[in-house]
């Protein structure tokens, strides 16, 4: 029951959230001491969630490796279906107050002159994709939580229905038992009255027989007296 109330509270909180808009902006960052150009987006959420989303998206676009600290490095990136065997892109996450900033960029020297414009457009799309996926992942958590709440309510309804049916059945059985007991009580009351009459009649019969016995005994004495006087 406590878990059920907790799930409902999560649903209530989630329902208050408004739709999020992902805005991508040009931004430069220093990576391993070098200034690099790229794109960034500011997100509302936790760093761990942002890191999970960024890693998941970058894994879909090349071979990634992690350093002991930022950034995430993607080699042999695949952008818009094209493989760049010598290209490298970098991913960073920064946190300030409650805002998480995701940045993806490149070092100019890792790319040929003719690739810069195309790659920049693809990186901008990639940052936007990360932002969209980030919020979708958050909403999916809300969807999962609401489904848990739905499942909990359905389970409680099922239990309540089962209990209701059991109580109705028990009431029906109780009413049937009451009818049986009422009939037994009525029969018992009638039998009690009949037995009382029979007992009273038996007492009268006993008194009558006792009187008859006394008279017969007296008559016997009279006859015995007659017998004694015959000589």
C-alpha positions in Angstrom: 0.0 0.0 0.0 2.9 2.4 0.8 4.5 1.6 -2.6 1.1 2.2 -4.3 0.8 5.7 -2.6 4.4 6.5 -3.6 3.8 5.6 -7.2 0.7 7.9 -7.3 2.8 10.7 -5.9 5.3 10.2 -8.7 2.5 10.3 -11.2 1.2 13.6 -9.7 4.6 15.2 -9.9 5.2 14.1 -13.4 1.9 15.4 -14.6 3.0 18.9 -13.6 6.0 18.9 -16.0 5.6 20.9 -19.1 6.9 19.9 -22.6 10.7 20.6 -23.1 12.2 22.4 -26.1 15.7 21.5 -27.2 17.8 24.5 -28.4 21.2 24.0 -29.9 23.8 26.8 -30.0 27.4 27.1 -31.3 29.9 26.8 -28.5 33.7 26.4 -28.2 35.3 24.3 -25.4 38.8 23.6 -24.3 39.5 19.9 -24.6 42.9 18.6 -23.4 44.1 22.2 -23.5 43.0 22.8 -27.0 40.2 25.1 -28.1 37.6 23.2 -30.2 34.5 24.4 -32.0 31.2 22.6 -31.7 27.6 22.8 -30.5 25.9 22.6 -27.1 22.5 22.3 -25.6 21.3 23.1 -22.0 19.2 20.4 -20.4 17.2 20.2 -17.1 17.9 16.9 -15.3 20.7 14.9 -13.7 24.2 14.5 -14.9 24.0 10.8 -14.8 21.0 10.7 -17.1 22.7 13.1 -19.5 25.8 11.0 -19.5 23.8 7.8 -20.2 22.0 9.5 -23.1 25.2 11.1 -24.6 27.1 7.8 -24.4 24.2 5.8 -25.9 23.9 8.2 -28.9 27.7 8.5 -29.5 28.0 4.7 -29.5 25.6 4.6 -32.4 27.9 7.0 -34.4 31.4 5.4 -34.0 33.9 3.8 -31.7 34.0 5.5 -28.3 36.6 5.5 -25.6 36.6 7.2 -22.2 39.5 9.0 -20.6 39.9 9.3 -16.8 38.0 12.5 -17.1 36.0 14.2 -19.9 35.8 14.1 -22.8 34.3 11.1 -24.6 36.3 10.5 -27.7 34.6 9.0 -30.8 36.9 7.7 -33.6 35.8 6.6 -37.0 32.6 8.5 -36.6 29.6 7.8 -38.8 27.7 10.9 -39.6 24.6 10.9 -41.8 25.6 7.4 -43.0 29.1 8.4 -44.0 32.2 6.9 -42.4 35.0 9.3 -41.6 38.0 7.0 -40.9 40.4 9.7 -39.8 37.9 12.0 -38.1 37.4 12.4 -34.3 34.6 14.1 -32.4 34.5 14.8 -28.7 31.7 14.9 -26.2 31.6 16.8 -22.9 29.1 17.2 -20.1 29.2 20.3 -17.8 27.0 21.0 -14.8 26.1 24.3 -13.3 23.4 24.6 -10.7 20.5 22.6 -12.0 21.5 23.0 -15.7 23.4 20.3 -17.6 25.2 21.3 -20.7 26.0 18.7 -23.4 28.6 19.7 -25.9 29.9 17.8 -29.0 32.6 19.3 -31.1 35.8 18.7 -33.2 39.4 19.7 -33.6 39.9 21.4 -36.9 43.2 19.6 -37.6 41.4 16.2 -37.4 39.4 17.0 -40.5 40.1 18.0 -44.1 39.2 21.4 -45.3 36.3 20.1 -47.4 34.7 18.2 -44.5 34.3 21.1 -42.0 31.0 22.5 -43.2 29.3 19.1 -43.6 30.6 17.8 -40.3 29.5 20.9 -38.4 26.0 20.5 -39.7 26.0 16.8 -38.7 27.4 17.6 -35.2 24.6 20.2 -34.7 22.1 17.6 -35.6 23.8 15.1 -33.3 23.6 17.5 -30.3 19.9 18.1 -31.1 19.4 14.3 -31.2 21.0 13.9 -27.8 18.8 16.6 -26.3 15.6 15.1 -27.8 16.6 11.6 -26.7 17.5 12.9 -23.2 14.0 14.3 -22.6 12.4 11.2 -24.2 14.3 9.0 -21.8 13.0 11.1 -18.9 9.4 10.9 -20.2 9.8 7.2 -20.7 10.7 6.9 -17.0 7.4 8.8 -16.3 5.6 6.4 -18.6 7.1 3.4 -16.8 6.2 4.9 -13.4 2.6 5.6 -14.5 2.3 2.1 -15.9 3.5 0.7 -12.5 0.8 2.9 -10.9 -1.8 1.5 -13.3 -0.7 -2.1 -12.6 -0.8 -1.4 -8.9 -4.4 0.1 -9.1 -5.6 -2.8 -11.3 -4.1 -5.3 -8.8 -5.8 -3.5 -6.0 -9.1 -3.4 -7.9 -8.8 -7.1 -8.6 -8.2 -7.8 -4.9 -11.1 -5.6 -3.9 -13.4 -7.3 -6.4 -12.3 -10.7 -5.1 -12.8 -9.7 -1.5 -16.2 -8.2 -2.5 -17.3 -11.5 -4.1 -16.1 -13.5 -1.1 -18.0 -11.2 1.3 -21.2 -11.5 -0.8 -20.9 -15.3 -0.9 -20.3 -15.4 2.9 -23.3 -13.2 3.5 -25.4 -15.5 1.3 -24.2 -18.5 3.2 -24.9 -16.8 6.5 -28.5 -15.9 5.3 -29.0 -19.5 4.3 -27.7 -20.7 7.7 -30.0 -18.2 9.4 -33.0 -19.5 7.5 -32.1 -23.1 8.5 -31.6 -22.0 12.1 -34.9 -20.1 12.2 -36.7 -23.2 10.9 -35.0 -25.3 13.5 -35.9 -22.9 16.2 -39.6 -22.9 15.0 -39.6 -26.7 14.9 -37.9 -26.7 18.3 -40.5 -24.4 19.8 -43.3 -26.5 18.4 -41.7 -29.7 19.7 -41.2 -28.1 23.1 -44.9 -27.2 23.3 -45.9 -30.8 22.3 -43.5 -32.3 24.8 -44.9 -30.1 27.6 -48.5 -31.3 26.7 -47.3 -34.9 26.7 -45.6 -34.5 30.0 -48.7 -33.0 31.5 -50.9 -35.8 30.1 -48.4 -38.3 31.4 -48.6 -36.8 34.9 -52.4 -37.0 34.7 -52.2 -40.6 33.5 -49.8 -41.4 36.4 -52.2 -39.8 38.9 -55.2 -41.7 37.4 -53.3 -45.0 37.5 -52.2 -44.4 41.1 -55.8 -43.7 42.1 -57.0 -46.9 40.3 -54.3 -48.9 42.0 -55.4 -47.6 45.4 -59.0 -48.5 44.7 -58.1 -52.0 43.4 -55.9 -52.6 46.5 -58.8 -51.6 48.7 -61.2 -53.9 46.8 -58.6 -56.7 47.2 -58.6 -56.2 50.9 -62.4 -56.4 51.0 -62.3 -59.6 49.0 -59.7 -61.0 51.3 -61.8 -60.1 54.3 -64.8 -61.9 52.8 -62.6 -64.9 52.2 -61.4 -64.9 55.8 -65.0 -64.9 57.1 -66.1 -68.0 55.2 -66.1 -71.0 57.6 
